[in-house]
Amino acid sequence: MDAGYSAQDDYNAVAWLANDLLANLSSSTLQIDISYAIWTIFDPGLKTINGQSANGPDGGVSTLITKAFNQVVNGHFAPTNVTVYTPTPTTASQEYLVVNAPLQTPEPPGAAVLSFDLLSAIAAIYLVRRYRASAWS
């Protein structure tokens, strides 16, 4: 992007936009605007995309780009969940940006929990029977 941002700022802004894209899957117009904003950051001279204005269907691309760079430059966004894949050989021009899902704590396997519960019940029955047997002796 031309506004004096570094290449790293460009990638970080695109990462912010990619996260925003995933957060707004219900709005097709916003999805188009975000997609166009991503393209425009890496190709600032872009005027049209597939015959449509590169400013998006509602003209919101420049606002999104400004918002993305503000988030990055002001330290409000650090792209910890985004990976950029660059093909080799580097003569290919397409890079791939992947937004990784947040890590979730796995649920314990149902069979293990059921087995523990069953063993606990058997142990309780054994202890009750043992107590009763010693009380009658």
N, C-alpha and C positions, 0 to 999 in steps of 0.2 A: 504494500500500500504506500502511497506517496507521502503522507502527512508527517514524515520524519520518524516513523515507527521502524523498529528493527525487524528483521526477519523473524526473530523469536516472538516479538509482539504480534506479528501477523499470525503465526501459528497458534499462539495463545488465544487471540481473538476468535479465530476459527474454531478452536476447541470450545470456547464459551458458547459460540453460536450453535455448534453441534449438540452440546448439552441442552441448550434452549430448544432446539428442534425436537429432541426426544421428549422434552417436557410439554410440548404443545402439539401432540399428535392429533388432537381433535379439531384443529383449525387448519384447513387446507390452504387458505390464503396466507396465514402466518408461516406455514411450512414452505411455501413458494418463496416468500420474502426472505426467509432465513437461508434457503438454498441459494438464491440469487446473491445474497450478501456474502456468503462464503466464496462464490465464484468471483465476485467483484473484488474482494480483498486480494486474491491471487492474480487477478487480471484487471487492474484498475481502468484500463482503456475499453473495457467491455461496454458496448452500447445495447446490444440485443442478445438474448439467449433464445434459441429456437424461434426466431422471428418476433419475440416479444421484448418489450422494454426491459432492460436490465435493472430498472428501478422497481420492479415487482408489480403485481397486479393492483396494489393500492398505493404505490409510491413510498412504501415504508423501508426500503432497503438502506438508504443513507442513515436513517434514524437508528436502525439496528446496528449498523457498522459503528456509528458513534458510540452507542451504548456498550457494545462489545469492547471497544478500545478503552473506554472509560473504566470498565470493570477490571481490565487487565493492567492498565497503567497505574491506577489508583490502588492496586494490590488487593482488590476484592475477589479476585479469582486466580487460583493456581490450578492448572490442568493436571491433576494427579490421576485422573481416570481416563486419559486419552492417549492413544498410541498412534504414531505416524509410521506407516510402512512405505518405504521407498524401494521401488523395484531395482534389481540389479540385472543387467548392467544399467547404469544411470542414464542411458540414452532414452529410456522410456520416460515419457513426460508425466504420467499419471501417478500421483501419490495417493495412498489410502489412509483415511483417518478413521480410527475405530474408537468408539466410546465404550469403555468396559463397564459392565453392570457393577453396581456396588456389591462388595462382598457381604454375604449374609451368613449368619451363624447357622450351621446346619442343624436340623432337627435330629434328635436321637432316633435311630432306627426303631420302628415299631416292634419288631420281633425281640430286640434286646430289652426294651422296656417291659414287654409282656413276660419275658422269661424272668426278669428280676422280680416282678410282681408275683409270679407263680412260685418262685423259690422262697420269697418272703412269706407267702401264705403257708407253704409246706413247713417252713421252719417254725412258724407260730403254732401250727397244729401239733408239731412234734414237741415243742416246749410245754404246751398245755397238757398233753397226754403224759409227759414225763413228770410234770408237777403233780398231776392227779394220782399217778402210780406211786409216787413217793409219799403222798399224803395218806394213802390207804394202807401203807405198809407198817 
